[in-house]
Amino acid sequence: MRRRHRTTRAILAVFLLCAAFVAGECCAQAPSQALPQALPPPPAEDVARGKALTEAADCASCHTADPAKPFAGGKRIDTPFGGIYSPNLTPDRDTGLGAWSDDEFYHALHFGVARDGSRYYPAFPYPNFTKMTRQDVLAIKAYLATLTPIRNTPPPLQLRWPFNYRVLMRGWNWLFFKPGILMPDQHRTAEWNRGRYLVEGPGHCGACHTPKNIFGADKRGQEFGGGPVAGMFAPRLDGAERSGLRSWSVDDITEYLQSGRNGRSHAGELMSEVVVNSTSKMSDGDIRAIAVYLKSLPSGAPEPSVAPPPAAQMAAGEKLYKGACIACHEADGSGAPRIYPPLPGNANLQSADPSSTLRIILDGAETVTTPRAPNGGSMPAYAAKMSDQQIADVATFIRNSWGNAAPAVSAAQVAKARAKR
């Protein structure tokens, strides 16, 4: 009897672990052979709305491997369990969406179910897309149908056994997925409800900014509390005082999403891609609605209490800062807002997880340029110029100066970040 119980637990562990942080495919499978009956072209307003929603969902970032072949898929996404390649979203009949029916497309986004009945992996954000109305889902399909068909078959999944068995996703869905359209809150304004719909639905912001449990599902009660993503840390979007958006205004959030920068911070590597391909293209009204909703979020889990870093580490970090950083960031850390980001009160800098800060120091950074902010700035890489201890010291210094407060950084943390380069 005990052996049977151990076997049962092992099987359960396998299908749960397969979902942990696995990046999923989006919405293309081998098309059926039956030719659908010709349909009239969708109304222009549906196509326009679908284009806006496709941009809000940032589909281009994951589904474009070759800029000359937009939405044709084939972009590799590395996961702890192997690699996957995004599918083709162009209307090619053989390798893309050209033969898909409305119902098939809706079931993919609303239920996470492919044309052949198999289940998608949860990092294809169907847990967010399920909140969209059928009308909006089909508007996206209408827009994708206007793209130039590109014949492109992405490589097959390269997930290790047993994570390549999609049937295991039935268990994940049973535990963590609840399909259903997001209903408006009648006690809130239309603008707030629009922002909530965009953030929690097509924008799927929580996919990066909400911490995950060991099974790869959002931690309940910690929405928008920040989380690790591709060797960096997506910061908190809630009202946390130091590392959240409490000090940001609606205008600050709006400017950041439209241009990738504001007087408080700049978008990092991963968020820059979102700004360029998504938020900088969205309407002013939609971006402001997102800002209104995000600004309304209360503070979630308490920020960790921070003990003062060792005086010797702060002194060493200050010396390094004066030698390498002061020319751009100034002695008081004020920098040149919108060119070189200010450091005092910088929410991203004060995240409990220093991954993003370390990534920038190690690899350097380029300020994203957009039509609203075409002038750029750059920061050199220090991976070859500083040791692990030196980077730990300067990171600790800037995270705990000018009123900032964040846990000290160790050389071991820097070595771990360096190994992920």
C-alpha positions in Angstrom: 0.0 0.0 0.0 2.8 2.4 0.9 4.5 1.6 -2.5 1.3 2.5 -4.3 1.0 5.8 -2.5 4.6 6.6 -3.3 3.9 5.8 -7.0 0.8 8.0 -7.0 2.7 10.9 -5.5 5.5 10.5 -8.1 3.1 10.6 -11.0 1.4 13.7 -9.5 4.8 15.4 -9.1 5.7 14.7 -12.7 2.6 16.3 -14.2 2.9 19.3 -11.9 6.5 19.9 -12.4 6.1 19.9 -16.2 4.2 23.2 -15.9 6.7 25.0 -13.7 8.0 28.0 -15.6 7.6 26.2 -19.0 7.2 28.7 -21.8 4.3 27.7 -24.0 3.4 27.7 -27.6 0.8 30.1 -28.8 -1.8 29.1 -31.2 -0.9 27.1 -34.3 -1.1 23.4 -34.9 -1.1 21.4 -38.1 -4.1 22.6 -40.2 -6.9 20.4 -41.1 -7.2 19.3 -44.8 -10.8 20.5 -45.2 -11.1 23.8 -47.0 -13.4 26.2 -45.2 -16.1 28.0 -47.2 -15.0 31.4 -48.4 -16.2 34.2 -46.1 -16.6 37.9 -46.7 -13.8 40.1 -45.4 -14.3 41.3 -41.8 -15.4 44.9 -41.2 -12.5 47.4 -41.2 -13.4 48.4 -37.6 -12.9 44.8 -36.5 -9.5 44.7 -38.2 -8.5 48.0 -36.6 -9.6 46.8 -33.1 -7.8 43.5 -33.6 -4.6 45.3 -34.6 -4.8 47.4 -31.4 -5.4 44.3 -29.3 -2.6 42.4 -31.0 -0.2 45.3 -30.1 -1.5 45.4 -26.6 -0.8 41.6 -26.3 2.7 42.1 -27.7 2.3 39.2 -30.0 5.1 40.4 -32.2 7.8 40.0 -29.5 7.4 36.2 -29.2 6.2 35.3 -32.7 8.9 37.1 -34.7 12.3 35.4 -35.0 13.3 37.2 -38.3 12.3 40.9 -38.5 11.8 40.3 -42.2 9.1 37.7 -41.4 6.9 39.3 -38.8 4.6 37.0 -36.9 6.0 33.9 -38.7 7.1 32.3 -35.5 10.3 30.3 -35.0 11.7 32.3 -32.1 13.4 30.1 -29.6 12.3 30.4 -26.0 14.7 28.7 -23.5 13.2 27.2 -20.4 14.6 25.1 -17.5 13.2 22.1 -19.3 14.5 22.7 -22.8 13.6 24.9 -25.7 10.5 25.7 -27.6 9.8 27.7 -30.8 6.9 30.1 -31.2 4.4 29.1 -33.9 3.4 30.9 -37.1 0.6 33.4 -36.7 0.4 34.5 -40.4 -2.5 33.4 -42.6 -0.4 30.8 -44.4 -2.8 27.8 -44.9 -0.2 25.1 -44.4 2.0 26.4 -41.6 0.0 29.3 -40.0 -3.5 30.2 -39.2 -5.0 30.4 -42.7 -7.2 27.3 -42.3 -8.3 28.0 -38.7 -12.0 28.5 -38.0 -13.3 31.2 -35.6 -14.2 28.5 -33.0 -10.8 26.9 -33.2 -9.1 30.2 -32.6 -11.4 31.2 -29.8 -10.9 27.8 -28.1 -7.2 28.2 -28.3 -7.2 31.6 -26.6 -10.1 31.0 -24.2 -9.5 27.5 -23.1 -5.8 26.8 -24.0 -6.9 23.9 -26.3 -5.3 23.3 -29.7 -7.2 22.2 -32.8 -6.3 18.6 -32.2 -7.6 18.8 -28.6 -4.1 18.9 -27.0 -3.4 21.4 -24.3 -1.0 24.4 -24.6 1.7 25.1 -22.0 0.7 27.8 -19.6 3.3 30.5 -20.6 1.2 30.9 -23.7 -1.0 33.3 -21.7 -4.3 31.7 -22.2 -4.9 32.1 -18.4 -5.0 35.8 -19.3 -6.6 35.6 -22.8 -9.5 33.7 -21.4 -10.6 37.0 -19.8 -11.2 38.6 -23.3 -14.5 38.7 -24.9 -15.2 36.5 -28.0 -15.7 39.7 -30.0 -12.2 40.9 -29.1 -10.6 37.4 -29.7 -12.1 37.3 -33.2 -11.0 40.8 -33.9 -7.4 39.7 -33.3 -8.0 36.8 -35.7 -9.4 39.3 -38.3 -6.3 41.4 -38.0 -3.9 38.4 -38.3 -5.7 37.3 -41.4 -4.7 40.6 -43.1 -1.0 39.9 -42.7 1.2 38.6 -45.5 1.1 34.8 -45.5 4.6 33.4 -44.8 5.4 29.7 -45.1 7.4 28.8 -42.0 7.4 25.7 -39.9 9.1 26.3 -36.6 11.3 23.5 -35.2 9.6 21.0 -32.9 9.6 21.2 -29.2 12.9 20.4 -27.5 11.6 19.8 -24.0 13.1 17.0 -22.0 11.0 14.0 -21.0 8.4 14.0 -19.5 7.8 17.7 -20.0 7.1 17.1 -23.7 3.8 15.2 -22.9 1.0 17.7 -23.3 -1.5 15.5 -21.7 0.0 16.4 -18.3 -1.3 19.9 -18.8 -4.8 18.6 -18.1 -3.7 18.3 -14.5 -2.2 21.7 -14.4 -5.4 23.3 -15.8 -7.5 21.4 -13.3 -5.4 22.8 -10.4 -4.6 26.4 -11.6 -6.7 27.5 -14.6 -10.2 28.9 -14.4 -11.6 30.0 -17.8 -14.0 33.0 -17.9 -14.4 36.5 -19.2 -13.4 39.4 -16.9 -16.6 41.1 -15.8 -16.5 44.9 -15.2 -16.7 46.3 -11.7 -19.8 48.4 -11.6 -18.4 50.5 -8.8 -15.5 51.7 -10.8 -15.1 54.1 -13.7 -15.1 53.0 -17.3 -11.4 54.1 -17.6 -10.4 51.9 -14.6 -12.3 48.9 -16.0 -10.6 49.4 -19.4 -7.2 49.5 -17.7 -8.0 46.4 -15.7 -9.1 44.6 -18.8 -6.0 45.5 -20.7 -3.6 44.6 -17.9 -5.2 41.3 -16.8 -6.4 40.3 -20.3 -4.5 40.9 -23.5 -1.6 42.7 -21.8 -1.0 39.7 -19.5 1.3 41.8 -17.3 1.1 39.3 -14.5 2.8 36.7 -16.6 6.1 38.4 -15.7 5.2 40.7 -12.8 3.5 38.1 -10.6 5.6 35.6 -8.7 5.1 31.9 -9.5 4.8 28.9 -7.3 6.8 25.7 -7.8 4.4 24.5 -10.4 4.7 27.7 -12.6 1.3 29.1 -11.6 0.7 32.6 -10.2 1.0 32.7 -6.4 -2.4 33.4 -5.0 -2.7 36.7 -3.2 0.6 38.1 -4.6 -0.7 39.6 -7.9 1.8 42.0 -9.5 4.3 41.4 -6.7 7.3 41.0 -9.1 9.1 37.9 -10.2 12.2 36.5 -11.9 12.2 36.4 -15.7 15.1 35.3 -18.0 17.8 36.1 -15.5 16.3 39.5 -14.5 13.5 40.6 -12.1 10.2 42.1 -13.3 9.5 44.6 -10.5 6.4 45.0 -8.4 3.5 46.9 -10.0 1.5 47.2 -6.8 1.6 50.1 -4.3 4.7 49.0 -2.4 6.5 52.0 -1.0 10.1 51.4 -2.1 10.0 48.8 -4.8 6.5 49.4 -6.2 4.6 52.2 -7.8 3.5 54.2 -4.7 5.8 57.1 -5.5 4.8 57.1 -9.2 1.9 59.2 -10.5 -0.5 58.3 -13.3 1.4 60.6 -15.5 4.7 58.9 -14.6 3.3 55.5 -15.5 1.8 56.8 -18.7 5.1 58.4 -19.9 7.1 55.3 -19.0 4.8 53.0 -21.1 4.7 55.4 -24.0 8.4 56.2 -24.2 10.3 53.6 -22.1 11.4 56.2 -19.6 10.3 59.0 -17.3 11.8 61.1 -14.6 12.1 58.2 -12.2 13.3 55.2 -14.2 14.1 53.6 -17.6 12.9 50.4 -19.1 15.4 47.5 -18.9 16.2 45.1 -21.6 13.1 42.9 -21.4 10.6 45.8 -20.8 12.2 47.8 -23.6 11.0 45.1 -26.1 7.5 45.5 -24.7 7.6 49.2 -25.0 8.9 49.2 -28.6 6.5 46.4 -29.9 3.5 47.1 -27.7 2.9 50.0 -25.3 4.5 52.8 -27.5 2.0 51.9 -30.2 -1.1 51.9 -28.1 -3.6 54.7 -28.0 -3.2 57.5 -25.4 -6.5 56.6 -23.9 -5.6 52.9 -23.4 -2.2 53.7 -21.9 -3.7 56.2 -19.4 -6.4 53.6 -18.5 -3.6 51.1 -17.7 -1.9 53.7 -15.6 -5.1 54.5 -13.7 -5.6 50.8 -12.9 -2.0 50.1 -11.9 -1.9 53.2 -9.7 -5.0 51.9 -7.9 -3.4 48.6 -6.8 -2.8 48.4 -3.1 0.5 47.3 -1.6 0.6 43.5 -1.5 3.1 41.4 0.5 5.2 43.6 2.9 8.6 44.6 1.6 11.4 42.9 3.5 12.9 44.7 6.4 16.4 45.9 5.5 19.4 45.9 7.9 22.1 48.6 7.1 24.8 47.0 4.9 28.3 46.6 6.4 30.1 49.9 6.6 33.1 48.5 4.8 31.0 47.3 1.9 29.4 50.7 1.6 32.7 52.5 1.7 34.2 50.2 -1.0 31.0 50.7 -3.1 31.2 54.5 -2.8 34.8 54.5 -4.0 33.9 52.4 -7.0 30.9 54.6 -7.7 33.0 57.8 -7.7 35.5 56.2 -10.1 33.1 54.6 -12.6 29.6 56.0 -12.2 29.6 59.6 -11.1 30.2 61.1 -14.5 26.8 60.1 -15.7 24.8 59.6 -12.5 26.2 62.5 -10.6 27.4 62.6 -6.9 23.9 62.7 -5.6 22.6 60.0 -8.0 20.3 62.4 -9.8 21.7 61.5 -13.2 20.1 63.1 -16.3 16.4 62.2 -16.1 15.2 60.6 -19.3 18.8 60.0 -20.5 20.6 58.6 -17.5 18.1 57.3 -15.0 18.1 58.8 -11.5 19.1 56.4 -8.7 17.4 58.0 -5.6 14.0 56.4 -5.0 14.4 54.1 -8.0 11.9 51.4 -7.4 13.6 48.8 -9.7 16.9 49.4 -8.0 15.3 48.7 -4.6 13.7 45.4 -5.5 14.4 42.7 -3.0 15.9 40.6 -5.9 18.9 42.5 -7.4 19.0 40.5 -10.6 18.0 43.3 -12.9 20.6 45.7 -11.3 23.3 43.1 -11.6 22.4 42.4 -15.2 22.7 46.1 -16.1 26.1 46.5 -14.4 27.4 43.3 -15.9 26.2 43.8 -19.5 25.6 47.6 -19.8 22.5 49.1 -21.1 21.1 51.1 -24.0 18.2 53.6 -23.4 15.3 52.5 -25.6 14.3 55.0 -28.3 10.7 55.6 -29.3 9.0 58.3 -31.4 8.2 60.1 -28.2 11.8 59.9 -26.9 14.2 59.5 -29.8 17.4 60.6 -28.0 19.3 57.7 -26.4 21.9 57.1 -23.8 24.1 54.2 -23.0 26.0 52.6 -20.1 29.1 50.5 -20.6 29.4 46.9 -19.4 31.5 46.2 -16.3 31.7 42.4 -16.4 35.3 42.5 -17.6 36.2 45.6 -15.6 35.0 44.6 -12.1 35.3 41.5 -10.0 32.3 39.8 -8.4 33.0 41.5 -5.1 33.4 44.9 -6.7 30.1 44.7 -8.5 28.5 43.5 -5.2 29.9 46.5 -3.4 28.8 49.1 -5.9 25.4 47.5 -6.3 25.0 47.5 -2.5 26.0 51.2 -2.3 23.5 52.5 -4.9 20.8 50.3 -3.4 21.3 51.9 0.0 22.3 55.5 -0.6 20.3 58.7 -1.0 17.4 57.3 1.0 17.3 53.9 -0.8 17.0 50.7 1.2 17.5 47.2 -0.2 19.2 44.0 0.9 23.0 43.9 0.5 24.4 42.1 -2.5 27.0 39.3 -2.1 29.8 38.3 -4.5 28.0 34.9 -4.8 24.9 36.5 -6.2 27.0 38.3 -8.7 28.8 35.1 -9.7 25.5 33.4 -10.2 24.3 36.3 -12.4 27.5 36.3 -14.3 27.1 32.6 -15.1 23.7 33.2 -16.7 25.2 35.6 -19.3 
